[in-house]
Amino acid sequence: MWTTNLSIGGLVSRFWQDMVKHFEKSILPYTQEQLFELVADIERYPEFVPCWLDVSVRHRDGDIVLVEQVLNIAAVRHRFISKAVLRRPASVQVTSSDGPFRHLDIRWHIEPQSNSGCTLILSTDFRLRSGMLQTLLSGFFRGETWRLLKVFENRAHQLYGHTL
């Protein structure tokens, strides 16, 4: 019985080690609607997000968008289909189990501040199909969540200026 519990614990531990989860946030001087528009405009990501090579909308149905994306990860192009759920004006969630991803969950939350501006929160959670690639890139993606948030901050400054 004790060995079984250790074995199950080992499996659970191994599962969580394989998942890469990251969380970053930033307070920005923009409205919830402005930040939502920026994050929800997935088709424009290749214009300002370095690893996004191409994005095309396959289908729209209300708040749900099926998107084909091409990313450059570790100098290799990866094509996959994702589903974006747009919850105006508070959140955008992008999920996929296609292409290089066994599991992908990117969540953007936009929370208004009491004084002015909003907190932009980004969480990423993914597992790649290739265990070797997962091991090689897990440290890289830890920093990428922060860098991705900074890219969106910079884009907001370009589009909306530096204050409300």
Buried (B, 14 or more C-beta within 10 A) or exposed (E): EEEEEEEEEEEEEEEEEBBBBBEBEBEBBBBBEBBBBBBBBBEEBBEBBEBBBBBEEEEEEEEEBBBBBBBEBEEEEBEBBBBBBBBEBBBBBBBBBBBBBBBBBBBBBBBBEEEEBBBBBBBBBBBBEEEEBBEEBBEEBEEBBBBBBEBBBEBBBEEBEEEE
